[in-house]
Amino acid sequence: MAGFEQKGRSLPEFERQKPPCEILRLVHHRSAGYALPMPFHVHAYVDDQLLEAPAKTAKAAFAKAIEWRIVGRLTDVSISDSTRSYSIAEFASAMALAEIANTAAADGQS
C-alpha cells in the first residue's frame, strides 16, 4: 500500500459529516458548465493512526479507497474533497449524481 502518509490524529478529531446536501455545488461549477478540478484525499485508520493518500481526480480517489477497503482490509475508509468527508458509498452516489447532472447539462446545450 504505497502512496500514503501517516498522520497522528486521534479518532474523534476526524468525524464523518452528514451526507451531502448540495452535491452539485461540490463537483460542478454551474455558470461555467464543467467540473472543477479538486484535490481529494483518501483517509483510513490503522491502530488510531490516520493514513492519508492524495488523489488528483475523483476516479483516482475512489480507486484508492476501494483498494484500501478490499485489498488492504482497512475499515473506516473515507474520501475528502477538502470540504467534506464521504464514505465510499456516499462518494459513489455523489459522483454518479454529478455525472448525471453533467450529462443533462451537455444535452441541454446541444
C-alpha positions in Angstrom: 0.0 0.0 0.0 2.4 2.6 -1.2 1.5 6.2 -1.7 0.2 7.2 1.7 1.2 9.4 4.5 0.8 8.6 8.1 -0.5 11.3 10.4 -1.0 11.2 14.1 -4.6 12.3 14.8 -6.9 10.8 17.3 -10.2 9.3 16.1 -12.6 11.9 17.5 -10.8 14.7 15.6 -11.8 13.3 12.2 -15.6 12.9 12.4 -17.6 12.0 9.4 -20.0 14.6 8.3 -23.6 14.1 7.4 -24.4 13.0 3.8 -24.0 15.8 1.2 -26.9 18.2 0.7 -25.5 20.2 -2.1 -23.7 17.6 -4.2 -23.6 19.6 -7.4 -22.1 22.6 -5.6 -19.1 20.5 -4.7 -18.4 19.0 -8.1 -19.9 21.2 -10.7 -19.5 24.9 -11.4 -22.9 25.9 -12.7 -22.1 29.0 -14.6 -19.1 27.5 -16.5 -20.7 24.2 -17.3 -17.8 21.9 -16.4 -16.4 20.1 -13.5 -13.8 21.9 -11.4 -10.5 20.2 -10.5 -10.5 19.5 -6.8 -7.9 17.9 -4.6 -9.1 14.7 -3.0 -7.7 12.8 0.0 -8.4 9.2 1.0 -8.3 8.6 4.7 -8.3 5.4 6.8 -7.3 4.5 10.3 -4.9 1.8 11.4 -4.4 1.4 15.2 -5.6 5.0 15.8 -3.2 6.3 13.2 -4.5 8.2 10.2 -3.4 7.1 6.8 -3.8 9.7 4.0 -3.3 9.4 0.3 -3.8 12.4 -2.0 -5.5 12.0 -5.4 -5.9 14.4 -8.3 -9.2 13.1 -9.6 -12.4 11.6 -8.1 -11.7 8.4 -10.1 -8.3 8.0 -8.5 -9.6 8.8 -5.0 -12.4 6.2 -5.4 -9.9 3.6 -6.8 -7.6 4.1 -3.8 -10.5 3.9 -1.3 -11.7 0.6 -2.8 -8.1 -0.7 -2.8 -7.7 0.1 0.8 -11.1 -1.3 1.8 -11.0 -4.5 -0.2 -7.3 -5.4 -0.7 -5.9 -3.7 2.5 -9.0 -4.7 4.6 -8.9 -1.3 6.2 -12.0 0.0 8.0 -13.4 3.5 8.2 -12.1 4.5 4.8 -13.3 7.9 3.7 -12.7 10.3 0.9 -12.4 14.1 1.5 -12.7 16.9 -1.1 -11.2 19.5 1.3 -14.7 20.5 2.3 -16.5 17.3 3.3 -15.7 13.7 4.2 -17.6 10.9 2.4 -17.9 7.2 3.0 -17.2 5.1 -0.1 -20.9 4.7 -0.8 -21.7 8.4 -0.3 -18.8 9.4 -2.6 -20.0 6.9 -5.3 -23.5 8.4 -5.1 -22.2 12.0 -5.2 -20.1 11.3 -8.3 -22.9 9.4 -10.0 -25.3 12.3 -9.5 -22.6 14.8 -10.7 -22.1 12.7 -13.8 -25.9 12.7 -14.5 -26.1 16.4 -14.0 -23.1 17.0 -16.3 -24.7 14.7 -19.0 -28.0 16.5 -18.7 -26.3 19.9 -18.9 -24.4 18.8 -22.0 -27.6 17.5 -23.6 -29.3 20.8 -22.9 -26.5 22.8 -24.6 -26.7 20.7 -27.8 
